[in-house]
Each structure stands twice: as structure tokens, then as C-alpha cells.
Amino acid sequence: MPEDPTTPPSPAEAAPPAAVPPAAPAGSGSDPGAEGATPAPAVEVSEPVEVSEPVEVSEPVAVEPPVVVSEVPPAAEAVPAPPPPSGAPQTSMAAPRGLTYAVDIVFCIDVTGSMTPIIDKVKANALRFYDDVQANLTAKGKNVDQLRVRVLAFRDFEADGASAMQESPFYELPAQQGGFSEFVNGLIAEGGGDAPESGLEAVALAVNSDWTSSGDRRRQVIVVWTDQPAKALNPSLVPADLTARVPADFSALTDLWENEQGPMGSSSKRLILFAPDGPGWSDVSGVWENVVHHPSQAGGGLSDVDYGTIIDSIGNSV
């Protein structure tokens, strides 16, 4: 007899499709007493393994704290900044370190007949020279603890003999400003003979000056004022009492200037020339180191040179 399709299957036939017991281990966990209940918690524990994502927390831990700490040193470096402002504007760069600065200046002045204009300027400003130099240095942010000046007045040994050279001692300013002014005011523009003068002999004597050894820092400046070229050195014309301090020729004079163990310090010496281009002076400015040359008009007595320019040149060299 054929089966009635509408007849519901018997319980025995319906059991196989149900397969309920096998479904339980699949992780449904519907039976609390079944072995399948144990894996369920394990699965939940495996989910915290995703805590590996919090490992990203290592980024803030590794980066943020160190970065914040590294910013502290710059702040600490800024602490030393206040001391410089407290002292720098008031004194020279050496002052905060407790150093002293000594400056010696030697003027080599041509006092032949044509030099009346510049000699008159020097005489007129001798008593205020110290104040003018200090004012210029202060404007440049420099401070000098000791300032001394010396004068070498020269003419022409061939024409004027022994009277071709007048030397003064060093005058410490401002204490001996009166003596400096008295010496300068005693200079008379005369003599000289032909155009070239004995300027190189004056420079040689200036280099061999009794420079100061005091001060932690020193500057040695030679300033030449002339409107004539310089004669070649000639030992036969130099008075006997000066020969030991005047080299025999230009090469020897150059060696004297460049000698690091010589009378002048290798880094502290300066030579400022207010002199025409021509024999002697062009050689000096073209070969020697630490030389500033302000070309002047030949025979013009440096009338074209302003006193303020002289003071400023000295201030720049210190």
C-alpha cells in the first residue's frame, strides 16, 4: 500500500534528521552539563587575546613620556641666558669674565712743512683725544681699561739729520693727558727737503716700542699720518743711537713686523696708514698683514682727512 504523503513521519523516522546531540558540541552550549560547555569559556578567553590591540598602547608609553622629558633640557639651557644681559650692555665682552683690556697707540706723524693742516687738527684735539676715543669705543660696545699713547714725529734724515726724529714716551690717559698735549703742541711743521720722507724709520721705531705687558687682552696700534711717499731705508743716514732699532732694508723691516716672536703680538698688532699710494706705503699695505690703508692726497697735508675718521679708524682697530 503506498505511503500517504500527508501522513506525518513516525518518531523513529524523525529522530535522525534532528541530530540534536551532535549539534551540542558545535558550541551551542545549550546543555550546561555537557562537555561542550567547557570550550565556551575558552572561546571567550581567546577573545581577550585581541587585547593585542592594546599593545598599541606601547606607542603612547614609548613616545609620549620621553618626548615630554626631552623638552626639559632646552628650558634648562635658557636659564644661563639672564647673566649675559646683565653685564654685556654695560661693559666689553671681556668684562663678564673679569678680564682687563689694555691698548697702546703710537702716532707716527710727518712734521714736514706741508703737514700743517693735520698737525693743527691733532693739536686742537689733543686734550680731548682720550674722551673722543672712549666715546667711539663705547658706541661700538667696547671698553678699554688702560689706554696709552706715544708720538714719533719724523721728517727726512737726509735733509734734517738728527732733528728728523722726535720721540715721546708713552702717556697713560687720562692721567697724563697734559703731558701728551704739551708734546703735541710743541711740534712744528718744517723741513723735510725733497718729497720722500723717513716714514719707514718711524714705523720701525714704533714697532720696537716698549709695549705694555699688562692686561689680560692687549691691542697694539700704529697710526701713520703723512702726505709724502717713504724713502727706502738707508742705514748710513740713521743716527748711531737709533741704528739698533731700525732694520737695514725693507725685507728686514717686513720680517720685524711679521715675526710672531717679535716686539708686537702676532694677533694684537694693527697698522693704520693715512698716506698716499706710492713707494714705501703701497709696499707695506700690499705685503704686510693687519694693515688698513686710507690713501691721502700727496702734498695736501691730510687736509682731506677728517678728525672723526681718524678716531673711528682707531676705534675699529681696537
C-alpha positions in Angstrom: 0.0 0.0 0.0 1.6 3.2 -1.0 2.5 5.7 1.8 0.3 8.7 2.2 2.4 11.7 1.7 0.3 13.6 4.1 0.9 11.2 6.9 3.4 12.6 9.4 6.6 10.6 9.8 6.9 8.4 12.8 9.1 9.4 15.8 11.7 6.9 14.8 12.0 8.3 11.3 12.1 11.9 12.6 15.0 11.3 15.0 17.8 11.0 12.5 17.3 14.4 10.9 17.1 16.1 14.2 20.7 15.2 15.1 20.4 17.2 18.3 23.1 15.5 20.3 25.8 16.1 17.7 24.8 19.8 17.4 25.5 20.4 21.1 29.3 20.0 20.7 29.2 22.5 17.9 29.4 25.2 20.6 25.7 26.0 21.2 26.2 25.3 24.9 22.5 24.7 25.4 23.3 21.9 27.8 25.0 23.2 30.9 26.2 19.7 31.9 27.6 18.8 28.6 31.4 18.7 27.7 30.7 21.3 25.0 30.1 23.8 27.9 33.9 23.9 28.7 35.1 25.2 25.3 32.7 28.1 25.5 34.6 29.8 28.3 37.8 29.1 26.4 36.4 30.8 23.3 35.6 33.8 25.4 39.2 33.8 26.8 40.5 33.7 23.3 38.7 37.0 22.6 40.9 38.8 25.2 43.8 37.7 23.0 42.5 40.5 20.9 44.0 42.6 23.7 46.9 42.5 21.4 45.3 45.7 20.1 46.0 47.4 23.4 49.6 46.6 22.6 49.2 49.8 20.6 49.3 51.4 24.0 53.0 50.9 23.7 53.1 53.8 21.4 52.0 56.4 24.0 54.1 54.7 26.6 57.2 54.7 24.5 56.8 58.1 22.8 54.9 60.5 24.9 56.7 60.4 28.3 60.3 60.6 26.7 59.2 63.4 24.4 58.0 65.5 27.3 61.1 64.8 29.3 63.4 65.7 26.4 61.8 69.2 26.2 63.1 69.9 29.7 66.8 70.4 28.7 66.1 73.4 26.4 64.3 75.1 29.2 67.3 74.4 31.4 69.6 75.8 28.8 67.6 79.0 28.7 68.4 79.6 32.4 72.0 80.8 31.7 70.7 83.4 29.3 69.9 86.0 32.0 73.5 86.6 33.1 74.8 88.0 29.8 72.2 90.7 29.5 73.0 91.9 33.0 76.6 92.6 32.1 77.1 92.7 28.3 75.4 96.1 27.6 77.4 97.8 30.3 80.9 96.6 29.5 83.1 95.0 26.9 82.9 91.3 26.1 85.8 90.6 28.4 84.2 92.2 31.4 81.8 89.4 32.3 84.9 87.1 32.5 86.7 89.6 34.7 89.4 90.3 32.1 91.1 93.7 31.5 91.8 95.2 28.1 95.0 97.3 27.6 95.5 99.4 24.4 98.7 101.1 23.3 98.7 103.6 20.3 101.8 105.0 18.6 101.3 108.0 16.3 103.9 108.4 13.5 103.4 112.0 12.4 105.0 113.6 9.4 106.0 117.1 10.6 107.5 118.5 7.4 106.3 121.8 6.1 103.3 120.6 4.1 101.7 118.9 7.2 100.4 122.0 8.9 96.7 121.1 8.4 96.8 117.7 10.1 99.2 118.9 12.8 96.8 121.7 13.7 94.0 119.2 14.0 96.0 117.0 16.3 97.0 119.9 18.5 93.4 121.2 18.6 92.1 117.8 19.7 94.9 116.5 21.9 93.3 117.4 25.2 90.0 115.7 24.2 91.6 112.7 22.4 91.0 110.3 25.3 87.3 111.3 25.7 86.8 111.1 21.9 88.3 107.6 21.7 86.4 106.3 24.7 83.1 107.7 23.3 83.8 106.0 20.0 84.6 102.7 21.7 81.6 102.8 23.9 79.4 103.4 20.8 80.9 100.2 19.4 80.3 98.2 22.6 83.9 98.1 23.5 85.6 99.0 26.8 89.3 99.8 27.4 90.7 99.6 30.9 94.1 101.1 30.1 95.0 103.4 27.2 98.4 104.7 26.5 99.7 106.9 23.6 103.1 107.7 22.2 104.3 110.1 19.4 107.0 109.7 16.8 107.4 112.9 14.8 109.5 112.4 11.6 111.0 114.4 8.8 113.9 113.4 6.5 117.2 112.1 7.8 119.0 113.1 4.7 117.8 116.7 4.8 117.3 117.3 8.6 119.9 115.0 10.3 119.3 114.2 13.9 116.4 116.6 14.1 114.5 114.4 11.7 113.1 112.3 14.5 111.4 113.3 17.8 110.2 110.6 20.2 107.9 110.8 23.2 107.4 108.3 26.0 104.1 106.5 26.4 101.5 108.7 28.1 98.8 106.9 30.1 95.4 108.6 29.6 93.6 110.3 31.0 96.1 110.7 33.9 98.9 112.0 31.7 96.8 113.8 29.1 98.5 117.1 29.9 102.0 115.7 29.0 100.6 114.3 25.8 99.0 117.6 24.8 102.2 119.5 25.7 104.4 117.3 23.5 102.0 117.5 20.5 101.7 121.3 20.8 105.5 121.5 20.7 105.6 120.0 17.2 106.4 122.4 14.4 105.8 121.7 10.7 109.1 122.5 9.0 112.0 121.0 7.0 111.7 117.8 5.0 113.8 118.6 1.9 112.7 116.6 -1.1 109.3 114.8 -1.3 110.1 111.3 0.2 110.4 111.4 3.9 111.8 109.0 6.6 108.5 107.4 7.3 109.7 103.8 7.3 112.3 104.6 10.0 109.4 106.0 12.1 107.5 102.8 11.6 110.5 100.7 12.6 110.9 102.7 15.8 107.2 102.4 16.5 107.3 98.6 16.1 110.2 98.5 18.6 108.2 100.5 21.2 108.1 99.5 24.9 104.6 97.9 24.6 102.6 97.2 27.7 102.6 93.7 29.1 99.7 94.4 31.5 96.1 93.4 30.9 94.6 90.1 30.0 93.9 91.3 26.5 96.1 93.7 24.6 96.0 95.7 21.4 99.0 97.5 19.8 98.1 100.1 17.2 100.4 102.2 15.0 98.9 105.1 13.1 100.9 106.9 10.4 100.0 110.4 9.1 101.9 111.6 6.1 101.2 113.2 2.7 104.5 112.0 1.1 105.9 108.7 0.0 108.6 107.0 2.1 112.3 106.8 1.3 114.0 103.5 1.1 115.7 102.5 4.3 119.4 103.6 4.4 121.4 102.7 7.5 124.1 105.2 6.6 121.6 108.1 7.2 120.3 106.8 10.5 121.9 108.4 13.7 124.0 105.9 15.7 121.7 105.9 18.7 118.8 104.6 16.5 120.5 102.1 14.3 119.9 99.2 16.7 116.1 99.7 16.3 116.0 100.4 12.6 116.4 97.5 10.1 118.8 97.8 7.2 116.2 97.3 4.4 112.5 96.8 3.7 112.8 93.0 3.8 114.3 93.1 7.3 111.5 95.6 8.3 108.9 93.2 7.0 110.5 90.3 9.0 110.3 92.5 12.1 106.6 93.2 11.5 105.7 89.6 10.7 107.8 88.0 13.4 105.4 86.2 15.8 108.0 86.3 18.5 108.9 90.0 17.8 108.1 93.1 19.9 104.4 93.1 18.8 101.9 90.3 19.4 101.0 88.3 16.3 97.3 88.8 16.8 97.2 92.1 18.7 99.1 94.4 16.3 97.4 96.8 13.8 98.8 99.4 11.4 96.7 102.2 10.1 98.1 104.3 7.2 96.9 107.7 6.3 99.4 108.0 3.5 99.4 108.4 -0.3 99.8 105.5 -2.7 103.4 105.3 -3.7 106.8 104.0 -2.7 107.0 102.6 0.8 103.4 102.8 1.8 102.0 100.8 -1.1 104.6 98.1 -0.4 103.6 98.0 3.2 99.8 97.7 2.5 100.4 95.2 -0.2 102.7 92.8 1.7 102.1 93.2 5.5 99.2 91.7 7.4 96.8 93.6 9.7 97.2 96.9 7.7 94.4 99.3 6.9 95.4 101.9 4.3 93.5 105.2 3.8 95.1 106.8 0.7 95.7 110.5 1.1 96.4 113.3 -1.3 100.1 113.7 -1.9 101.3 117.1 -0.7 97.9 118.0 0.7 98.9 117.9 4.4 96.0 115.4 5.0 93.6 118.3 4.8 91.1 115.9 3.2 91.2 113.6 6.3 88.5 114.3 8.9 89.5 114.1 12.5 86.4 111.9 13.1 87.6 109.5 10.5 90.9 109.1 12.4 89.1 108.4 15.7 86.7 106.0 14.0 89.6 104.1 12.4 91.3 103.8 15.8 88.0 102.5 17.3 87.6 99.9 14.6 91.2 98.6 15.1 90.7 98.1 18.9 
